[in-house]
Every structure is written in structure tokens, then in C-alpha cells.
Amino acid sequence: MGFWRSPLRSPRAGALLSAAVGALVYANAPGNGFAYDDVPVIEENAAIHELSRLPESLGRPYWANPSGRELGLWRPLTTALFGFEWALWGDEPALFHAVNVAGHAAVSGLTVLLLATLVPVGAAFLGGLLFAVHPVHVEAVSNVVGVAEIASALFYLGACLLFVRWRRRVGPGRVAALGLLFALAFLTKESAVTLPGALVLLDLWLDRSRISDLPGYLKERLGLLLTLTAVAAAILWARVGVLGSVANPYPPLGADILEEVPRIWTVAAVWPHYVRLLVFPLELSPDYSPAVLEILHGWNAANVLGVGLVLAVLGLAWVTWRADASDPERERWGGSAALTLGILWFAVTISP
């Protein structure tokens, strides 16, 4: 009985158990081969098969084909990781998969440690367990190229954890460390560009801040925010040099019609799918192309529902944030406060 109580009281015990569960549920992954994007990105990408050629591949698009620039991805640290893995064990997909499983276990444990700084240890442990076993992570863990998500999450969550622990005294050395973690996360996967927003959100939430507190807050955190902005600007400038633009100027494959019709019609209809995947992920797919998610040419029930859902959820977050900020006696980790943080965290991190 004591074993089961300890993860509810000790963040480290909870992190270790969540990591173990995260590894256990994907124990069958090393038995798989390369699949889908693994084949062109790793197995058929000769540029990463020799360490002598790896430096040149870091200055090229993530996709090593004539359409690489058009696909708009540049992930040099992920490419480097594939190159080093190939140098170590060559064409052995089992070991590539093992790295992903180990990485997922580490992220699951790190999730507990971060949550434990925000909510009670028991809730943090349950959150880490849910993260470890949530079906939505199957593609990132079981597909070798998903290591981009895993490695980026390690740097991202690591930065968040250190920031929460350091935030009362963020000196130059700590600012530099956070800037480095931001760069590593961003160069691994571009969605990490949201890290500065996540840090600001954590700061404001922990301090029960109001909108009127924002000018003073920005002045207090000026050094950190300028550092993170400089890191982002440097990486975006490098992306322009490699890809020709900051972001992909072209619509997704098979969705050329999006150049002619407003994207909001289709994007709004996708929002309920995010909720479904988080709450009831019964049906999963590695392909969410137009063959799976229809491109819409006008307003209908699906996209109106999506807009309504987003407005309702953000409205709920706004109300609970205001209520929490106006009541200093309320527990920081109370249900409504934690709900607010969860909603806004999702909004910030999914924004790109």
C-alpha cells in the first residue's frame, strides 16, 4: 500500500512511475519497421547515412526531395539526431523506435515534475499517467520521425519547469539557459515557437495577474522576453535562408483549393476534432489530409459548431481567470483555476 501512496506524495516517485508506464505501453514499438514518413526522411535519405555529409544536410529542408522548400519544414536538430542514430546502428529500425520509447518515458516523467509545481502531487501524478497512456501520442511515439515532437517536448517542458522554479530570481545565467532550451526546442520542431507564450502564461497564472498588471510585468521580464525574441528572430531568419520564407506559403498536399477559399471554413470545422482526440480518441489516423477531413467551401453546421466551441471555452477561461484573480484566498490549484490554465495552455501551444 505504501508503494501506491508514494507517487501521490512524492513528485519524483510519481515521475518515475509515469515514465515506467509510458515505456511499458509502447514496449511493442521496437518490433516495427520504418513506416510512412520514416522511409523518405530516414531510410532513403542518403545525406544522413554518412556523418561527413551531415553538416550539409543541416542547411537543407527537412524533406530531402525537390519539394522540400515548398513543404516548409526545417528541423536541423532532428535531422542531426537521425544522422547520429544511423551512424550508431545503421538500418536497424528497432533501435530508432527504442529511442522514441525512452524519450516518451522521459517526457511523461517530466510532465509530472512540471505539474507538481502547479497542482497537488496526486493530481500531477494522475496527469502524468494520463499523458503516458493517452492514445493521441501513438503516432509521435510509434513513428520514428515522431522523435521531433518528443525531443522538442523535452526541451520545452524542461524550460517550463526551470522557469517555474527560477522565476523569482531570473538572472543573466538563467535567462541564457532558458534561451538555449528555447533554441533547442525550436530547432527540433517549429511548433516550439510558442514557448515564450507558455512561460508568460505560467507567470501570469501563478501571480493571479490581471490585464492591468501587464505593463509592469513586461517591464520586469524585459530581459528574458528580449532574449527569447532574439532567439526566435535568429531562427526565423535562418529559416528564410533555407526555405525562402518564414512559414510554408503553400497549402497542404492535396488541398490547393485552399488558395481560393477562406481557410477559416475548414479550420473551424477541425477544432471539434481536437476536442474529440483529447477527450474520446476512439478513432485515430496517421492521415488527416483532405481525403479524411473535407475541405469546406462555406459555412455549415460543422464549422459553426467549431467557432461556437472555441468561443465558449475561451469565455469560460476568461470568467474563471477573473474570478481567481479577484479572490486572493482561493487556492491557487483549485479546480476552476487549473481548468483555466489547461484551456489557455492548449490555446497557446496549438496556435501555430
Residue pairs with C-beta under 8 A, 6 or more apart in sequence:
6 13
7 13
7 14
7 17
7 18
7 121
7 125
8 14
8 121
8 122
8 125
9 121
9 122
10 121
11 112
11 113
11 116
11 121
11 124
11 125
12 113
14 112
14 116
14 121
14 124
14 125
14 128
15 108
15 109
15 110
15 112
15 113
15 128
16 109
17 125
17 129
18 108
18 109
18 111
18 112
18 125
18 128
18 129
18 131
18 132
19 105
19 106
19 108
19 109
19 132
20 105
21 108
21 129
21 132
21 133
22 101
22 104
22 105
22 107
22 108
22 109
22 131
22 132
22 133
23 101
23 102
23 104
23 105
25 132
25 133
26 100
26 101
26 104
26 141
26 142
27 101
29 97
29 98
29 100
29 101
29 141
29 142
30 93
30 94
30 95
30 97
30 98
30 101
31 94
31 97
32 93
32 97
32 142
33 93
34 42
34 43
34 93
34 96
34 144
35 143
36 143
36 145
36 286
37 143
37 145
38 93
38 96
38 143
38 144
38 145
40 63
40 64
40 65
41 62
41 63
41 64
41 82
41 145
42 48
42 82
42 86
42 96
42 144
42 145
43 91
45 57
45 64
45 82
46 53
47 53
47 54
47 56
47 57
47 60
47 64
48 54
48 57
48 79
48 82
48 83
48 86
49 83
49 86
51 83
51 84
51 87
54 79
54 80
54 83
57 64
57 79
57 83
58 76
58 79
58 80
59 76
59 242
60 68
60 242
61 68
61 69
61 71
61 73
61 74
61 242
61 243
62 68
62 71
62 73
62 74
62 75
62 78
62 79
63 71
63 73
69 242
69 243
69 244
70 248
70 250
71 248
71 250
72 243
72 245
72 247
72 248
72 249
72 250
73 190
73 243
73 248
74 190
74 238
74 239
74 242
74 243
75 148
75 187
75 188
75 189
75 190
76 187
77 151
77 184
77 187
77 188
78 145
78 147
78 148
78 151
78 188
78 189
81 147
81 151
82 147
85 95
85 96
85 99
88 95
89 95
89 96
93 144
96 144
96 147
97 142
97 144
99 147
100 140
100 141
100 142
100 144
100 146
100 147
100 150
101 141
103 147
103 150
103 151
103 154
104 132
104 137
104 140
104 141
104 150
105 132
106 154
107 131
107 150
107 153
107 154
107 157
108 128
108 129
108 131
108 132
109 128
110 153
110 154
110 157
110 158
110 161
111 127
111 128
111 131
111 132
111 157
112 124
112 125
112 127
112 128
113 124
113 161
114 124
114 157
114 160
114 161
114 164
115 123
115 124
115 127
115 128
116 124
116 125
117 161
117 164
117 165
118 124
118 164
118 202
118 206
118 333
118 338
118 341
119 127
119 333
119 338
120 333
123 333
123 338
131 137
134 281
135 281
135 284
136 277
136 278
136 281
136 284
138 284
139 146
139 284
139 286
140 146
140 149
140 150
141 150
143 286
148 188
148 189
149 189
151 188
151 189
152 185
152 186
152 188
152 189
152 191
152 192
153 185
155 181
155 182
155 184
155 185
155 188
155 192
156 181
156 185
156 192
156 195
156 198
158 181
159 178
159 181
159 182
159 185
159 195
159 199
160 195
160 198
160 199
160 202
162 174
162 177
162 178
162 181
163 170
163 178
163 199
163 202
163 203
164 202
164 206
166 174
167 202
167 203
167 206
170 178
170 221
170 223
170 224
172 223
175 223
175 224
175 227
176 227
178 199
178 224
178 227
178 228
179 227
179 228
179 230
179 231
181 195
182 192
182 195
182 196
182 228
182 231
182 232
183 231
183 235
185 192
185 195
186 192
186 193
186 195
186 231
186 232
186 235
187 235
190 239
190 352
191 349
191 352
193 232
193 352
194 348
194 349
194 351
194 352
195 228
196 225
196 228
196 229
196 232
197 348
197 351
198 345
198 348
198 349
199 224
199 228
200 221
200 225
201 341
201 344
201 345
201 348
202 341
203 209
203 217
203 221
204 213
204 214
204 217
205 321
205 337
205 340
205 341
205 344
206 332
207 213
207 217
208 324
208 325
208 328
208 332
209 217
209 325
210 322
210 325
218 225
236 246
239 245
239 246
240 246
251 257
251 258
251 259
252 258
252 289
252 290
253 289
254 289
254 290
254 291
255 289
255 290
255 295
257 295
257 297
258 266
258 295
261 295
261 296
261 297
264 303
265 296
265 297
265 298
265 299
265 303
266 293
266 294
266 295
266 296
266 303
267 303
267 306
268 302
268 303
268 304
268 306
268 307
268 310
269 293
269 294
269 296
269 300
269 302
269 303
269 305
269 306
270 293
270 306
271 306
271 307
271 309
271 310
272 302
272 305
272 306
272 309
273 288
273 293
274 350
275 309
277 284
285 292
296 302
296 303
313 343
314 343
314 347
316 339
316 343
317 339
317 340
317 343
317 344
317 347
320 336
320 337
320 339
320 340
321 340
321 344
323 330
323 336
324 330
324 334
324 336
324 337
324 340
330 337
331 337
